[in-house]
Amino acid sequence: MCGANPPARFSGAAARQRAAATRQAVRVTGLRRTRYRDLPATRLGHVFAATALNLIRINRWLTGTPLGGTRTSHLEALMLAA
């Protein structure tokens, strides 16, 4: 299937990856709060934000820190505390 539309089985995973990257960028760099109104300055802000995210990822890869872990539920936290 080499048409313009990708197969349906791949579209969900790709959409989740894009959404996760956007959430990380907004959380770490405050990407949605740009103060510039013109397009070149906004693009430059996005480039800086992407560079910052890449540096964070490289640092975590070099130090062996996991990028993201599974969240611990409240019940698990209670069980671990006991």
All heavy atoms as an XYZ file, in Angstrom:
620
protein
N       0.827     -1.188      0.000
C       0.000      0.000      0.000
C       0.865      1.241      0.000
O       1.300      1.699      1.029
C      -0.859      0.016      1.253
C      -2.139     -0.677      1.136
S      -3.177     -0.234      2.524
C      -4.652     -0.890      1.878
N       1.124      1.789     -1.117
C       1.948      2.983     -1.221
C       1.129      4.156     -1.730
O       1.543      4.884     -2.613
C       3.133      2.734     -2.137
S       4.291      1.565     -1.455
N      -0.021      4.345     -1.192
C      -0.861      5.451     -1.613
C      -0.591      6.689     -0.793
O       0.336      6.764     -0.001
N      -1.419      7.686     -0.973
C      -1.267      8.932     -0.234
C      -1.663      8.749      1.225
O      -1.155      9.443      2.099
C      -2.123     10.014     -0.875
N      -2.567      7.835      1.496
C      -3.003      7.605      2.865
C      -2.273      6.405      3.450
O      -2.241      5.342      2.855
C      -4.515      7.338      2.908
C      -5.295      8.534      2.441
O      -4.870      9.664      2.635
N      -6.427      8.292      1.809
N      -1.686      6.570      4.651
C      -0.992      5.436      5.258
C      -1.997      4.393      5.734
O      -3.175      4.708      5.944
C      -0.258      6.068      6.439
C      -1.046      7.280      6.763
C      -1.626      7.762      5.464
N      -1.556      3.164      5.916
C      -2.460      2.149      6.437
C      -2.974      2.538      7.822
O      -2.277      3.184      8.594
C      -1.584      0.892      6.519
C      -0.430      1.156      5.630
C      -0.256      2.637      5.577
N      -4.178      2.147      8.126
C      -4.814      2.545      9.377
C      -4.080      2.006     10.593
O      -4.076      2.624     11.643
C      -6.265      2.069      9.392
N      -3.402      0.880     10.492
C      -2.759      0.299     11.662
C      -1.561      1.115     12.130
O      -1.127      0.982     13.255
C      -2.329     -1.125     11.359
C      -1.306     -1.202     10.274
C      -0.861     -2.608     10.025
N       0.134     -2.557      8.958
C       0.342     -3.472      8.089
N      -0.370     -4.568      8.129
N       1.247     -3.348      7.163
N      -0.992      1.963     11.269
C       0.141      2.771     11.667
C      -0.261      4.167     12.119
O       0.512      4.832     12.772
C       1.140      2.899     10.517
C       1.748      1.593     10.129
C       1.612      1.118      8.843
C       2.445      0.833     11.040
C       2.174     -0.085      8.474
C       3.006     -0.371     10.689
C       2.870     -0.833      9.394
N      -1.423      4.627     11.783
C      -1.781      6.008     12.066
C      -1.964      6.270     13.559
O      -1.636      7.341     14.039
C      -3.041      6.399     11.312
O      -4.121      5.599     11.748
N      -2.451      5.314     14.318
C      -2.657      5.530     15.744
C      -1.364      5.674     16.508
O      -1.217      6.560     17.353
N      -0.379      4.831     16.221
C       0.903      4.897     16.915
C       1.641      6.190     16.583
O       2.215      6.829     17.466
C       1.757      3.692     16.556
N       1.606      6.576     15.334
C       2.284      7.811     14.932
C       1.618      9.023     15.578
O       2.307      9.951     16.014
C       2.277      7.946     13.417
N       0.314      9.020     15.661
C      -0.398     10.132     16.287
C      -0.069     10.206     17.772
O       0.106     11.300     18.322
C      -1.898      9.971     16.080
N       0.031      9.055     18.434
C       0.389      9.054     19.858
C       1.804      9.571     20.076
O       2.060     10.297     21.031
C       0.246      7.652     20.441
C      -1.199      7.257     20.684
C      -1.295      5.971     21.488
N      -0.699      4.823     20.812
C      -1.331      4.053     19.928
N      -2.581      4.314     19.628
N      -0.711      3.034     19.364
N       2.726      9.222     19.188
C       4.097      9.709     19.314
C       4.175     11.217     19.121
O       4.884     11.910     19.843
C       5.003      9.007     18.310
C       5.293      7.571     18.669
C       6.096      6.862     17.598
O       6.210      7.347     16.475
N       6.644      5.714     17.939
N       3.434     11.723     18.141
C       3.422     13.176     17.927
C       2.805     13.888     19.113
O       3.297     14.935     19.549
C       2.660     13.512     16.649
C       3.445     13.231     15.386
C       2.760     13.823     14.169
N       1.391     13.378     13.992
C       1.010     12.315     13.309
N       1.920     11.567     12.727
N      -0.246     11.992     13.194
N       1.728     13.350     19.654
C       1.077     13.974     20.800
C       1.991     13.952     22.017
O       2.059     14.931     22.772
C      -0.236     13.257     21.110
N       2.729     12.870     22.225
C       3.648     12.788     23.356
C       4.777     13.794     23.219
O       5.181     14.441     24.197
C       4.203     11.373     23.478
N       5.296     13.953     22.011
C       6.366     14.928     21.784
C       5.862     16.344     22.024
O       6.563     17.171     22.607
C       6.906     14.787     20.367
N       4.637     16.635     21.596
C       4.060     17.955     21.822
C       3.851     18.214     23.303
O       4.164     19.299     23.806
C       2.732     18.100     21.063
O       2.962     17.854     19.677
C       2.140     19.481     21.251
N       3.335     17.210     24.026
C       3.138     17.376     25.470
C       4.455     17.634     26.181
O       4.534     18.481     27.077
C       2.466     16.136     26.059
C       0.973     16.072     25.840
C       0.331     15.007     26.707
N       0.937     13.690     26.544
C       0.555     12.773     25.662
N      -0.451     13.038     24.858
N       1.158     11.613     25.575
N       5.507     16.907     25.796
C       6.805     17.105     26.425
C       7.331     18.507     26.128
O       7.852     19.183     27.021
C       7.801     16.063     25.946
C       9.149     16.195     26.620
C      10.178     15.240     26.067
O      10.013     14.721     24.964
N      11.224     15.007     26.813
N       7.192     18.957     24.901
C       7.683     20.285     24.536
C       6.938     21.374     25.300
O       7.548     22.331     25.778
C       7.538     20.504     23.038
N       5.643     21.229     25.447
C       4.851     22.227     26.168
C       5.211     22.203     27.647
O       5.392     23.248     28.282
C       3.340     21.976     25.961
C       2.510     22.815     26.903
C       2.970     22.278     24.518
N       5.379     21.011     28.213
C       5.668     20.879     29.644
C       7.064     21.409     29.983
O       7.241     22.127     30.960
C       5.537     19.419     30.056
C       5.695     19.178     31.531
C       5.495     17.714     31.884
N       6.514     16.870     31.267
C       6.281     15.935     30.351
N       5.055     15.715     29.935
N       7.252     15.215     29.848
N       8.054     21.086     29.171
C       9.432     21.433     29.494
C       9.771     22.867     29.114
O      10.426     23.574     29.874
C      10.402     20.445     28.793
C      11.834     20.883     28.945
C      10.222     19.053     29.358
N       9.325     23.320     27.959
C       9.772     24.619     27.453
C       8.704     25.694     27.457
O       9.017     26.842     27.141
C      10.294     24.474     26.016
O       9.218     24.084     25.172
C      11.408     23.453     25.931
N       7.458     25.375     27.773
C       6.406     26.378     27.713
C       6.168     26.842     26.284
O       5.977     28.024     26.017
N       6.160     25.920     25.365
C       6.147     26.230     23.935
C       4.916     27.018     23.497
O       4.997     27.853     22.622
C       6.229     24.921     23.148
C       6.445     25.006     21.652
C       7.774     25.677     21.369
C       6.433     23.631     21.054
N       3.791     26.803     24.110
C       2.566     27.475     23.651
C       2.502     28.940     24.071
O       1.675     29.687     23.587
C       1.341     26.744     24.180
C       1.180     25.381     23.584
C      -0.172     24.808     23.928
N      -0.232     23.401     23.626
C      -0.590     22.906     22.455
N      -0.933     23.707     21.488
N      -0.617     21.617     22.256
N       3.371     29.357     24.958
C       3.321     30.731     25.426
C       4.362     31.587     24.731
O       5.180     32.242     25.358
C       3.542     30.760     26.933
C       2.413     30.156     27.716
C       2.698     30.258     29.174
N       3.945     29.578     29.480
C       4.070     28.635     30.381
N       3.061     28.269     31.087
N       5.237     28.066     30.594
N       4.342     31.602     23.432
C       5.291     32.425     22.704
C       4.837     33.877     22.732
O       3.651     34.166     22.667
C       5.458     31.922     21.261
O       6.419     32.729     20.612
C       4.162     31.959     20.489
N       5.768     34.780     22.862
C       5.402     36.191     22.949
C       5.565     36.927     21.636
O       5.328     38.107     21.540
C       6.216     36.874     24.035
C       7.694     36.914     23.728
C       8.462     37.641     24.774
N       8.382     36.927     26.014
C       8.924     37.326     27.139
N       9.609     38.430     27.164
N       8.804     36.627     28.245
N       6.022     36.221     20.615
C       6.278     36.864     19.335
C       5.060     36.740     18.426
O       4.367     35.750     18.447
C       7.497     36.230     18.663
C       8.674     36.143     19.573
C       9.107     34.916     20.045
C       9.319     37.285     19.991
C      10.187     34.837     20.904
C      10.393     37.216     20.847
C      10.825     35.984     21.301
O      11.873     35.908     22.148
N       4.857     37.751     17.607
C       3.713     37.717     16.703
C       4.118     37.385     15.279
O       3.307     36.922     14.502
C       2.985     39.062     16.723
C       2.300     39.306     18.044
C       1.423     40.521     17.941
N       0.739     40.731     19.198
C      -0.507     40.378     19.413
N      -1.202     39.812     18.453
N      -1.070     40.597     20.563
N       5.350     37.635     14.916
C       5.749     37.351     13.541
C       6.283     35.935     13.418
O       6.794     35.362     14.369
C       6.761     38.376     13.028
C       8.008     38.432     13.890
O       7.917     38.058     15.059
O       9.062     38.858     13.379
N       6.145     35.377     12.259
C       6.472     33.975     12.030
C       7.949     33.637     12.200
O       8.265     32.631     12.835
C       5.985     33.560     10.633
C       6.072     32.086     10.321
C       5.250     31.284     11.302
C       5.605     31.824      8.911
N       8.909     34.424     11.701
C      10.310     34.042     11.874
C      10.744     33.956     13.333
O      11.476     33.045     13.721
C      11.091     35.132     11.133
C      10.136     35.658     10.133
C       8.785     35.575     10.791
N      10.295     34.879     14.163
C      10.676     34.844     15.573
C      10.028     33.657     16.287
O      10.652     33.021     17.143
C      10.288     36.150     16.257
N       8.796     33.340     15.935
C       8.132     32.190     16.521
C       8.835     30.910     16.104
O       9.059     30.007     16.917
C       6.653     32.146     16.087
O       6.037     33.369     16.480
C       5.928     31.000     16.736
N       9.237     30.823     14.854
C       9.975     29.649     14.376
C      11.298     29.511     15.111
O      11.690     28.415     15.487
C      10.209     29.749     12.869
C      11.053     28.606     12.347
C      10.881     28.402     10.876
N      11.836     27.465     10.342
C      11.795     26.152     10.517
N      10.837     25.625     11.240
N      12.702     25.372      9.990
N      11.977     30.617     15.349
C      13.236     30.573     16.085
C      13.009     30.067     17.510
O      13.795     29.269     18.030
C      13.879     31.962     16.118
C      15.240     32.052     16.790
C      16.253     31.205     16.045
C      15.690     33.499     16.865
N      11.911     30.477     18.134
C      11.573     29.955     19.453
C      11.330     28.463     19.436
O      11.741     27.739     20.350
N      10.679     27.983     18.389
C      10.437     26.545     18.260
C      11.739     25.777     18.039
O      11.914     24.675     18.564
C       9.471     26.275     17.114
C       8.075     26.704     17.419
N       7.055     26.582     16.506
C       7.515     27.251     18.517
C       5.934     27.037     17.038
N       6.199     27.447     18.256
N      12.649     26.353     17.278
C      13.948     25.710     17.057
C      14.719     25.621     18.367
O      15.322     24.592     18.688
C      14.758     26.475     15.983
C      16.202     26.007     15.932
C      14.104     26.313     14.624
N      14.692     26.688     19.174
C      15.358     26.658     20.479
C      14.724     25.621     21.394
O      15.413     24.917     22.132
C      15.328     28.039     21.141
C      16.302     29.017     20.559
C      16.025     30.367     20.564
C      17.497     28.597     20.002
C      16.921     31.280     20.045
C      18.406     29.499     19.468
C      18.114     30.849     19.490
N      13.400     25.532     21.365
C      12.708     24.545     22.201
C      13.080     23.130     21.775
O      13.337     22.267     22.624
C      11.196     24.751     22.109
N      13.133     22.869     20.471
C      13.510     21.543     19.987
C      14.947     21.218     20.351
O      15.270     20.082     20.732
C      13.314     21.474     18.473
N      15.820     22.206     20.281
C      17.217     21.996     20.662
C      17.326     21.671     22.143
O      18.076     20.774     22.545
C      18.051     23.250     20.327
O      17.901     23.544     18.943
C      19.508     23.039     20.660
N      16.558     22.380     22.965
C      16.569     22.104     24.405
C      16.082     20.683     24.695
O      16.668     19.976     25.530
C      15.708     23.128     25.134
N      15.027     20.257     24.020
C      14.521     18.900     24.225
C      15.556     17.862     23.798
O      15.743     16.843     24.484
C      13.231     18.693     23.441
C      12.000     19.387     23.998
C      10.834     19.213     23.048
C      11.659     18.851     25.357
N      16.235     18.105     22.695
C      17.260     17.165     22.245
C      18.414     17.093     23.230
O      18.946     16.012     23.497
C      17.765     17.543     20.854
C      16.762     17.213     19.787
O      15.929     16.331     19.950
N      16.825     17.930     18.685
N      18.810     18.240     23.800
C      19.874     18.227     24.802
C      19.453     17.471     26.057
O      20.248     16.738     26.649
C      20.282     19.664     25.149
C      21.027     20.420     24.056
C      21.243     21.867     24.468
C      22.345     19.740     23.743
N      18.200     17.637     26.457
C      17.686     16.891     27.609
C      17.704     15.396     27.322
O      18.130     14.589     28.153
C      16.262     17.364     27.965
C      16.309     18.778     28.546
C      15.582     16.401     28.924
C      14.961     19.429     28.677
N      17.274     15.009     26.134
C      17.259     13.584     25.775
C      18.661     13.002     25.695
O      18.905     11.880     26.154
C      16.536     13.391     24.445
C      15.054     13.645     24.554
C      14.397     13.588     23.214
N      12.960     13.831     23.342
C      12.191     14.187     22.346
N      12.689     14.328     21.133
N      10.910     14.396     22.543
N      19.613     13.764     25.140
C      20.999     13.292     25.064
C      21.578     13.137     26.466
O      22.252     12.148     26.770
C      21.848     14.254     24.211
C      21.456     14.141     22.745
C      23.339     13.987     24.391
C      22.067     15.196     21.853
N      21.318     14.103     27.334
C      21.806     14.030     28.705
C      21.249     12.798     29.424
O      21.988     12.074     30.102
C      21.441     15.303     29.469
C      21.944     15.283     30.894
O      22.984     14.703     31.186
N      21.218     15.930     31.771
N      19.975     12.550     29.267
C      19.368     11.381     29.920
C      19.901     10.082     29.328
O      20.063      9.105     30.046
C      17.856     11.436     29.801
C      17.275     12.509     30.685
C      15.779     12.519     30.621
N      15.267     13.513     31.543
C      13.990     13.809     31.652
N      13.107     13.193     30.900
N      13.598     14.717     32.503
N      20.192     10.074     28.039
C      20.734      8.871     27.410
C      22.155      8.606     27.906
O      22.515      7.476     28.211
C      20.706      9.036     25.893
C      21.242      7.859     25.154
C      20.685      6.618     25.065
C      22.444      7.809     24.395
N      21.464      5.802     24.281
C      22.562      6.508     23.862
C      23.429      8.742     24.108
C      23.626      6.126     23.068
C      24.480      8.348     23.306
C      24.561      7.050     22.804
N      22.965      9.662     28.007
C      24.347      9.498     28.449
C      24.444      9.105     29.922
O      25.336      8.357     30.306
C      25.144     10.779     28.198
C      25.450     11.102     26.739
C      26.119     12.466     26.619
C      26.321     10.029     26.118
N      23.540      9.624     30.736
C      23.591      9.324     32.169
C      22.816      8.058     32.523
O      22.883      7.607     33.663
C      23.040     10.492     32.999
O      21.695     10.760     32.602
C      23.892     11.734     32.826
N      22.080      7.515     31.578
C      21.329      6.291     31.843
C      20.008      6.524     32.554
O      19.383      5.588     33.029
N      19.576      7.765     32.634
C      18.290      8.083     33.253
C      17.180      7.754     32.271
O      17.242      8.166     31.112
C      18.220      9.584     33.600
O      19.366      9.932     34.362
C      16.959      9.920     34.371
N      16.162      7.013     32.689
C      15.077      6.706     31.758
C      14.331      7.974     31.348
O      14.189      8.907     32.138
C      14.172      5.759     32.535
C      14.564      5.901     33.955
C      15.962      6.422     33.997
N      13.884      8.007     30.092
C      13.172      9.178     29.587
C      11.843      9.379     30.283
O      11.435     10.480     30.563
C      12.952      9.048     28.079
C      14.203      9.149     27.233
C      13.861      8.945     25.770
C      14.858     10.494     27.417
N      11.152      8.315     30.536
C       9.888      8.414     31.230
C       9.523      7.056     31.772
O       9.751      6.034     31.131
N       9.014      7.058     32.944
C       8.654      5.792     33.545
C       7.153      5.649     33.643
O       6.396      6.569     33.359
N       6.764      4.491     34.068
C       5.349      4.257     34.279
C       4.950      4.948     35.574
O       5.675      4.917     36.554
C       5.082      2.748     34.408
O       5.906      2.051     33.497
C       3.646      2.435     34.109
N       3.824      5.556     35.555
C       3.347      6.245     36.743
C       2.929      5.226     37.801
O       2.413      4.165     37.489
C       2.157      7.133     36.391
C       2.447      8.079     35.248
C       2.421      9.500     35.709
N       2.421     10.506     34.678
C       3.418     10.785     33.877
N       4.481     10.069     33.889
N       3.351     11.773     33.021
N       3.149      5.559     39.046
C       2.744      4.695     40.153
C       1.351      5.125     40.600
O       1.123      6.294     40.893
C       3.730      4.833     41.330
O       5.038      4.556     40.850
C       3.392      3.867     42.433
N       0.438      4.180     40.663
C      -0.919      4.508     41.083
C      -0.930      4.783     42.577
O      -0.005      4.470     43.319
C      -1.864      3.346     40.761
O      -1.572      2.240     41.591
N      -2.010      5.384     43.051
C      -2.144      5.671     44.478
C      -2.136      4.404     45.304
O      -1.535      4.359     46.380
C      -3.419      6.480     44.727
C      -3.415      7.841     44.103
N      -2.592      8.846     44.546
C      -4.106      8.350     43.063
C      -2.787      9.931     43.824
N      -3.705      9.648     42.896
N      -2.775      3.367     44.803
C      -2.813      2.106     45.520
C      -1.418      1.501     45.621
O      -1.020      1.012     46.685
C      -3.778      1.135     44.825
C      -3.944     -0.222     45.488
C      -4.465     -0.062     46.908
C      -4.866     -1.097     44.676
N      -0.659      1.546     44.531
C       0.710      1.034     44.568
C       1.575      1.811     45.540
O       2.399      1.246     46.262
C       1.335      1.083     43.177
C       1.066     -0.112     42.317
C       1.848     -0.004     41.028
O       1.402      0.748     40.152
O       2.888     -0.681     40.923
N       1.395      3.126     45.574
C       2.169      3.953     46.498
C       1.857      3.576     47.939
O       2.750      3.547     48.788
C       1.877      5.435     46.246
N       0.597      3.336     48.222
C       0.205      2.903     49.574
C       0.808      1.553     49.918
O       1.279      1.318     51.039
C      -1.308      2.865     49.715
C      -2.010      4.217     49.781
C      -3.525      4.022     49.732
C      -1.583      4.967     51.031
N       0.803      0.642     48.949
C       1.346     -0.687     49.187
C       2.861     -0.619     49.390
O       3.408     -1.355     50.213
C       0.996     -1.624     48.032
C      -0.489     -1.983     48.014
S      -1.036     -2.917     46.563
C       0.223     -4.123     46.339
N       3.541      0.236     48.660
C       4.981      0.381     48.825
C       5.331      1.018     50.156
O       6.369      0.722     50.748
C       5.567      1.201     47.675
C       5.563      0.543     46.299
C       6.014      1.529     45.243
C       6.458     -0.680     46.292
N       4.479      1.919     50.634
C       4.732      2.605     51.900
C       4.509      1.686     53.090
O       5.104      1.886     54.145
C       3.836      3.829     52.025
N       3.694      0.662     52.927
C       3.388     -0.235     54.051
C       4.461     -1.262     54.277
O       5.349     -1.511     53.604
C       2.075     -0.960     53.786
